Amino acid sequence: MPEYKFVRQDFTDPEEVERTIAGMPEWAKSLTAFLYLFGCRVSEALLLTPEHFKITKAKIMVTIPILKKRDTSGPYQNVHTLSVSRKAPFAELVVEWVEKHQADPKQRLWRRTRVRTWQVIKEANRNLSPHVFRHDRLSKLAMAEAPDVVLMRWAGWSDTRPAARYIHLRPEGLSKFADKIR
């Protein structure tokens, strides 16, 4: 695993993403927007086709294949479905890209490699990477006090143990229980 030269203490905000995608090619803008919104692994995003999406007036829903090795005997199998509001920042970039590629519903939406995607995002903003968006999405869910099972489902984990990394971010912390300690 590569060692990172920086540690992000903050969260990615829409303004930072806006600055990052400003000079990117159209494919990279839509893919960066997708990664920001859904927080999936870049390798999973690169497998998506228009068939994986269901777009309504209110939501963008996507069924994402999970590539990490996991137990397929459980109830979640190797896919998970996520949705975001169409009012979310950059949602229309994703919708436009998916609709542009509807003619061939089985063709991958982003025909690039994982390495090339990392390069393009790093060239645009050295403090961002596709995995930063994943960590950011899960951190924001934890800050919103999402239950462990929601973190598990969003990330495509088969158990809640990896969620422990994000639980410490919850605002209630020890202060929630301070009045019970005597």
N, C-alpha and C positions, 0 to 999 in steps of 0.2 A: 504494500500500500504506500502511495507517495506521501512524503512529509510536506505539510503546508507551511508556508512562510509567514502566514498571517492567521490571526484568530479574530473572528467577527464577534463582537460583543453586542451588536445591535441587530435590528431586524431590517430586512430589505423592504423599502417602501416604494410605492408606485412611482414617485419622482425619480428614484435611483434607477428603476427599471426603464422609465421613459428616457432618461439620459443614455442608458446603455443601448437601447434598441435604435436610437436616433439614426445612426449611420450604418446599420446592419442591412444586409440583403433581405428581401421580403420573406424568404423561407426562414431565416434566422429570427426575424422579428416574431413571426407566428409561433415558432417553436419555443422561443424564450418566454413569450406570453403564456403558452401552454404550461411550461414548466413552473412558472411563477404561480399560476392559478391552481394547478393540481398537485404540484410537489412530488411527482412520480420520478422514478429513475429514468435517466436519459435513454438508456438502452430499451426500456419499456415503451417510452414515447416514440422512439424511432420505428417501432413495429406497427404503429397504429395506421389504420386505413379509414376511409370515410364510413365504412360499415360499423366501426367501433363507436360512432357518435350518434346520439339522438339529440337533436336541437329543437327546442320548443321556443315559444315567445318569451318564456320566463327563465329557462335553464339550458345549460349545456351539460349533457350527461355523456359520460364516456366509460366504456368497459375496457379496463386496462389489463393486459396479460401480465402475470407476475413471473419474472424470470429467475428470481432467487430460488434455490433448491428448497423445497418444503414438502411437508406431508400433504398429499392430495386426498387422503381419506377423510379429512374433516369436512365441515359444511361449506367452506369457502372455496375449495378447489384452487385453481391457479389463475383466477381472474378476480378483479373487484371492480365495482361500478361506483364512480364518484360523480358528483354534480356540483356545479357552481352557478350562481346567478348570472344572467346575461348582462346585468348592470355592473358586474365586477370590473375592475380596471383591466383593460386589454382583452376582455372577453370577445369583443367584436373582431379583433385581429384573428383569433382562433376560428370564429364562425366564418369569416370571409375566406380563410384558407381552406377550411373543410368544404365549403360550398363550391369553391373554385375547382376542387378535385372530385366532385361528385360524379363526373362522367365515367370515371373508372373506380368503382367503389372497392375493388380488391387491391388496388395499387397503394403502396405505402405513401403516406402524406409527406414525410420528410425523408428523401432519399439521400441521406448523408450518413457518415459514420459517427460513432460516439466520440472518437478523437477529434474529428473535424468540428463537431458541435462545441466541444470544450474549447478548442482553439479560437473559434469565432467569438464566443462569449468572453473569454479571457482577453482577447485583443480589444474588445469594446470596453471592458471594465475589469481590471486585474483583481478586484476584490470579489468578483462573482464567479461562480461556476455552476453548472447544472445541479450539483449536489447541494449547494447553498440554498437553492430554492426548495429542495426537499426538506432540509433541516428547518428552514424558515416557516414553511407551511405547518409542519408538525409542532414547532415551537408556538406558533400563533394559536393552533388548536388547543395546546396545553394551557396557554395563558387565558384562553376563553373558558377554561375549566371543563374541557371535553373529557368524558370518562375514558379510562384506559382502553376500553373496547372500541371506542371511536378512533382513537389513535391507531390501534391495532388494525382496524378495518381500512382506514385511510392509507396507511403505509403498506398494507398487504402482508403484515406479519401474521404468523400462525399462532403466536401466543403474545401475552402482554409484557414479557420480560424486557424487550427493547424499549418499551414505553417508559421505563424507569428513568431513562436519560432525559426525558422531557417533563416528567412529573414535578421535578424540583422547581420548574419555572412557574408553577401555579401560584397565583397571588395570595391564596389563603395562608400558605406556609404554616409556621408554628403559631402565628398570632390568632388563628382561628380557634386554637385549643388552649390559648393562654388562660382563659377564665376557668378552665377545668382543672388546671394545675394548682395545687395548694401547698 
